[in-house]
């Protein structure tokens, strides 16, 4: 395998609470990072620090790098603006998959996930790894920070996912830092966790109404979290989309 690709992600429910060990639901999307081996003389790539982290994480798990890796993540942006679909996680996963296949002669998904997760966490100085789980395993994933990602129940047949661009990019890490600086964050994260549990339960029962109620509860809980932390987690464009 001389190339590998990995999809982006949308977190559907459980944001922020996932960082405290609660489950989140994440979906892979049809936007992909593409990794390939390039000649040693190839010019340095913009993702070089991330790829270096992948190579280091792979070496720590006994997977040696063979050749120069370049990754294309152009599909994750519009007009130079990132869309928030997890480009760095997808890039790390594609690179990890490329290395694992080259070293082992086959793709060990769990090993690729471990390498990409470790590298992405090192590169970003934290994070839950939910985006790496979507990039590695695809489909709809139930994720926690303490267990192997597993397939989530399918979205009810009566519902269709529609992705809406708010028109601006946001530094999620800044929001996370503000939230985790709060001593009382646990009581604000609990309702988000409860909404994610209700979302999963509604999916398991194919109950579209319960899933939509869980989404609305999650939005309201994240708005309350943002207000308490002094950050715009649910922005004005988000609120307009919810109202529609």
ChimeraX attribute file (.defattr): number of C-alpha atoms within 10 A of each C-alpha:
attribute: neighborCount
match mode: 1-to-1
recipient: residues
	/A:1	14
	/A:2	11
	/A:3	18
	/A:4	21
	/A:5	24
	/A:6	30
	/A:7	29
	/A:8	28
	/A:9	28
	/A:10	18
	/A:11	18
	/A:12	17
	/A:13	29
	/A:14	30
	/A:15	23
	/A:16	23
	/A:17	24
	/A:18	23
	/A:19	20
	/A:20	17
	/A:21	15
	/A:22	21
	/A:23	27
	/A:24	28
	/A:25	25
	/A:26	26
	/A:27	25
	/A:28	26
	/A:29	19
	/A:30	11
	/A:31	20
	/A:32	25
	/A:33	26
	/A:34	22
	/A:35	26
	/A:36	19
	/A:37	19
	/A:38	15
	/A:39	10
	/A:40	10
	/A:41	7
	/A:42	11
	/A:43	9
	/A:44	12
	/A:45	12
	/A:46	12
	/A:47	16
	/A:48	14
	/A:49	12
	/A:50	21
	/A:51	27
	/A:52	15
	/A:53	20
	/A:54	29
	/A:55	23
	/A:56	19
	/A:57	22
	/A:58	24
	/A:59	14
	/A:60	12
	/A:61	11
	/A:62	11
	/A:63	21
	/A:64	17
	/A:65	18
	/A:66	12
	/A:67	13
	/A:68	15
	/A:69	26
	/A:70	23
	/A:71	25
	/A:72	18
	/A:73	23
	/A:74	15
	/A:75	16
	/A:76	21
	/A:77	14
	/A:78	10
	/A:79	6
	/A:80	8
	/A:81	11
	/A:82	18
	/A:83	18
	/A:84	18
	/A:85	21
	/A:86	26
	/A:87	27
	/A:88	24
	/A:89	31
	/A:90	33
	/A:91	32
	/A:92	35
	/A:93	37
	/A:94	31
	/A:95	31
	/A:96	35
	/A:97	29
	/A:98	26
	/A:99	32
	/A:100	23
	/A:101	19
	/A:102	18
	/A:103	15
	/A:104	11
	/A:105	10
	/A:106	12
	/A:107	17
	/A:108	12
	/A:109	16
	/A:110	15
	/A:111	17
	/A:112	26
	/A:113	25
	/A:114	21
	/A:115	30
	/A:116	34
	/A:117	26
	/A:118	21
	/A:119	25
	/A:120	28
	/A:121	17
	/A:122	16
	/A:123	19
	/A:124	12
	/A:125	9
	/A:126	12
	/A:127	18
	/A:128	21
	/A:129	22
	/A:130	28
	/A:131	28
	/A:132	32
	/A:133	31
	/A:134	32
	/A:135	31
	/A:136	29
	/A:137	20
	/A:138	19
	/A:139	17
	/A:140	23
	/A:141	25
	/A:142	23
	/A:143	26
	/A:144	23
	/A:145	17
	/A:146	11
	/A:147	10
	/A:148	12
	/A:149	19
	/A:150	13
	/A:151	16
	/A:152	19
	/A:153	18
	/A:154	15
	/A:155	20
	/A:156	17
	/A:157	10
	/A:158	9
	/A:159	13
	/A:160	8
	/A:161	7
	/A:162	6
	/A:163	8
	/A:164	10
	/A:165	12
	/A:166	13
	/A:167	10
	/A:168	10
	/A:169	11
	/A:170	12
	/A:171	8
	/A:172	10
	/A:173	13
	/A:174	10
	/A:175	17
	/A:176	18
	/A:177	11
	/A:178	15
	/A:179	22
	/A:180	15
	/A:181	10
	/A:182	12
	/A:183	8
	/A:184	11
	/A:185	18
	/A:186	13
	/A:187	10
	/A:188	20
	/A:189	24
	/A:190	16
	/A:191	20
	/A:192	29
	/A:193	24
	/A:194	20
	/A:195	24
	/A:196	28
	/A:197	20
	/A:198	21
	/A:199	28
	/A:200	24
	/A:201	17
	/A:202	22
	/A:203	20
	/A:204	15
	/A:205	14
	/A:206	18
	/A:207	17
	/A:208	17
	/A:209	14
	/A:210	19
	/A:211	26
	/A:212	15
	/A:213	15
	/A:214	23
	/A:215	21
	/A:216	14
	/A:217	20
	/A:218	25
	/A:219	22
	/A:220	16
	/A:221	21
	/A:222	23
	/A:223	18
	/A:224	17
	/A:225	23
	/A:226	20
	/A:227	13
	/A:228	15
	/A:229	20
	/A:230	12
	/A:231	16
	/A:232	15
	/A:233	19
	/A:234	18
	/A:235	13
	/A:236	11
	/A:237	14
	/A:238	15
	/A:239	13
	/A:240	10
	/A:241	12
	/A:242	12
	/A:243	7
	/A:244	5
